[in-house]
Amino acid sequence: MTISIDLDESAIKRKIESGVDRAQLALDVQVLKDSNFNVPRREDTLMRSGHIPEPGTVEWDAIYSRAQYYLYPNKSKDKNPNASMQWFEHAKARELKNWEALANEEYNR
């Protein structure tokens, strides 16, 4: 008995890459959204400066974003009662399991 299997390796590779790309985009968008929950807000410039410059990277590029992230612990809570330093780290501590589930769900879709 002979069994012959034809395998389209390029189709398999495309399917895997498509799942990875889809999962990365969904994860990046959710990380940005969840991190903005803790971004200090006065005129919303800092929050609006958050973007995804390339897959796997989320950044805030307002001129003062680095200082707000690392240097100034006393945040005004007037416009955002959740404002904090290192907003990504706060989001990660709070949402990591949800991010993992989202990435897995999007990859397997």
C-alpha positions as CSV (number, residue, x, y, z in Angstrom):
1,M,0.0,0.0,0.0
2,T,1.4,3.3,-1.1
3,I,0.2,6.7,0.2
4,S,1.0,9.8,-1.6
5,I,0.7,13.2,0.0
6,D,0.9,16.5,-1.8
7,L,1.8,19.3,0.5
8,D,1.5,22.9,-0.6
9,E,4.1,24.4,1.7
10,S,3.7,27.9,0.3
11,A,-0.1,27.9,1.2
12,I,0.7,26.7,4.7
13,K,3.3,29.4,5.1
14,R,0.8,32.0,3.9
15,K,-1.8,30.8,6.3
16,I,0.6,31.0,9.3
17,E,1.9,34.4,8.3
18,S,-1.7,35.7,7.9
19,G,-2.6,34.5,11.3
20,V,0.5,36.1,12.8
21,D,-0.2,39.4,11.1
22,R,-3.8,39.4,12.1
23,A,-2.9,38.6,15.8
24,Q,-0.2,41.2,15.9
25,L,-2.5,44.0,14.6
26,A,-5.3,43.1,17.0
27,L,-2.8,42.9,19.9
28,D,-1.2,46.3,19.0
29,V,-4.6,48.0,18.8
30,Q,-5.7,46.6,22.1
31,V,-2.4,47.4,23.9
32,L,-2.7,51.0,22.7
33,K,-6.3,51.2,23.9
34,D,-5.6,49.6,27.3
35,S,-2.5,51.7,27.9
36,N,-4.4,54.9,27.1
37,F,-6.7,54.1,30.0
38,N,-3.8,55.2,32.3
39,V,-2.3,58.0,30.1
40,P,-2.3,61.4,31.9
41,R,-4.8,63.8,30.2
42,R,-4.9,67.5,30.2
43,E,-5.6,68.4,26.5
44,D,-5.5,64.8,25.3
45,T,-2.4,65.5,23.2
46,L,-0.4,62.8,24.8
47,M,-3.2,60.2,24.4
48,R,-3.7,61.2,20.7
49,S,0.1,60.8,20.1
50,G,-0.2,57.1,20.7
51,H,0.2,55.1,17.5
52,I,1.5,51.9,16.0
53,P,4.6,52.8,13.8
54,E,5.2,49.2,12.9
55,P,3.8,45.8,13.9
56,G,4.8,45.0,17.5
57,T,5.5,48.5,18.4
58,V,3.3,51.0,20.2
59,E,4.5,54.4,21.1
60,W,3.5,57.9,22.2
61,D,5.5,60.6,20.5
62,A,4.3,63.8,22.1
63,I,7.4,65.9,22.9
64,Y,6.9,65.3,26.6
65,S,5.8,61.7,26.6
66,R,9.1,60.3,27.9
67,A,9.2,62.7,30.8
68,Q,5.5,61.8,31.7
69,Y,6.2,58.1,31.4
70,Y,9.4,58.0,33.6
71,L,9.9,61.2,35.6
72,Y,6.7,62.8,37.0
73,P,5.0,60.6,39.6
74,N,2.3,63.1,40.7
75,K,-0.3,63.0,37.9
76,S,-3.4,65.2,37.9
77,K,-6.4,63.1,38.2
78,D,-8.8,65.8,37.1
79,K,-9.5,64.5,33.5
80,N,-8.3,60.9,34.1
81,P,-8.6,59.4,37.6
82,N,-6.5,56.5,36.3
83,A,-3.5,58.6,35.2
84,S,-0.2,57.1,36.1
85,M,3.5,56.9,35.1
86,Q,4.5,53.9,33.0
87,W,1.0,53.5,31.6
88,F,1.9,50.5,29.5
89,E,3.3,48.6,32.5
90,H,0.0,49.2,34.4
91,A,-2.0,48.0,31.4
92,K,0.2,44.9,31.0
93,A,-0.2,44.0,34.7
94,R,-4.0,44.4,34.4
95,E,-4.6,42.9,30.9
96,L,-1.8,40.5,30.0
97,K,-4.1,37.4,30.1
98,N,-6.7,39.1,28.0
99,W,-4.0,40.1,25.5
100,E,-2.8,36.5,25.2
101,A,-6.3,35.3,24.7
102,L,-7.0,37.9,22.0
103,A,-3.8,37.1,20.1
104,N,-4.5,33.4,20.2
105,E,-8.1,33.9,19.1
106,E,-7.1,36.1,16.2
107,Y,-4.3,33.7,15.2
108,N,-6.7,30.8,15.1
109,R,-9.5,32.6,13.3
